[in-house]
């Protein structure tokens, strides 16, 4: 395995803190107080409040574009101060710091996880840890110490697993794929939890019909512009997940789809 240790690695932030308050600024202040040379990049602070699925999606479809050795800190943490564990996940190329609440679900799907640690070495936390702001008091200092070269195994005790959200689980059968709506983007497109790899491997060239509510879709388009104007279409978006859309329109304005609704793909012979 090649070392992912790099001098002064990037630290990314994915949170639901928003930009109207000082929360994101406080996190950055802690990181910089420990490592003044830290390179901090915001993936997003506009994750909908408490929406762990959206946070997992934003992180999981972005993290692998960063340089090897990047430390990804993700905090969408409605259970802060409760029973969920603070964790550090190590893969071959990256580190992930945050709560054990499913925020790293797509990491487990896309990368080989080498080690998982429950963060319990308080010398790497702030001296005073708030019960409501672990992003500032636990995760930010841990990320900063990692960026200065502290080894991951010094941060906590090894654990075997971390939480995976059911929203990312897809049922695969020989004659069907059953998934669900993950999220609805700002254009009114419906993003599902069915990725291109699962779709292609399961279909193996066979015909298919996508069922969503009372709508049936039987073609996959390559781009929005390939479809007739205002037609209902399916395509694989830039994230690699199946999307339902209307060419130059909003799918959700035509079909009453909500997050969590079933998406069924029937497979022909």
C-alpha positions, 0 to 999 in steps of 0.5 A, a space after each residue: 500500500 502506498 503511503 498517503 502521508 503528504 505535507 500539509 494535506 487538505 482538510 475538507 468540511 461538509 456540514 449543515 452549519 450554514 453561512 449565516 452563523 459563526 459555526 463554520 468559522 469557529 471550526 476553521 479557527 480551531 483547525 488553524 490554531 493547531 495547524 496555522 498552515 492548514 489548507 481548508 476547503 468547504 465542500 458544503 455548509 448548506 446541507 439541509 439541517 439534520 439531513 444525514 442522507 444529503 450530507 452523506 451524498 455530498 461527501 460521498 460523491 465528492 471526496 475522491 476528487 481530492 488529492 490523496 491524503 486529504 482529511 474529510 471532516 463531515 458534521 451533520 450531527 443531530 445526535 451530538 452529545 448522545 450515544 453515537 460514537 465519534 469516529 475516524 475512518 481510514 481508507 487507502 487514500 483518505 481519512 474521514 472524521 465525524 460522527 458514527 451516524 451514517 454520514 460515511 455510508 458512501 465511503 464504505 461503498 466506494 472505497 476499501 476501509 482499512 481501519 476505523 477508530 472510536 475517538 477517545 484520546 482527549 489530548 487531541 480534543 479541545 480542553 473543554 468539550 461542549 455537549 452540543 458542538 463536537 464539530 468544533 471541540 472534537 472533530 476539528 482538533 482531531 483533523 488538525 492533528 492528523 494534518 500535522 502528522 499524528 498517526 490515526 491509530 493514536 487517536 482512538 481505539 479500533 472498532 470493526 464497523 460503522 453505521 450505514 444508512 438504509 437509504 443507500 441500500 438497494 435490493 437486487 434480484 434477477 428480475 428487478 432492482 428496488 431502490 428509493 429516492 435519495 434526494 431532490 435537487 434544486 432543479 426538481 430532478 429526482 436522485 435515486 440510490 441506484 448507481 450505474 454500476 449496479 444497474 449495468 451489471 444487473 441488467 446485462 443488456 436486458 430491457 427494463 421499465 422504471 416505475 415511479 408512482 404511476 409513471 413508466 420510463 423505458 429509456 436511459 438518455 445520455 444527456 438532458 438535451 438528447 430528450 424531447 423538450 419537457 419529456 420525462 426521462 431517466 439518466 445517470 447524473 454526474 454523481 453516477 446515480 440514476 436520476 429522473 428528470 424532465 428536459 428543461 423542467 422539474 420532474 417533481 412538479 409533474 410527478 408527486 415524488 418525495 424522498 424515500 419513495 420506492 423506485 422499482 426497475 423491472 427487468 425483461 428477459 
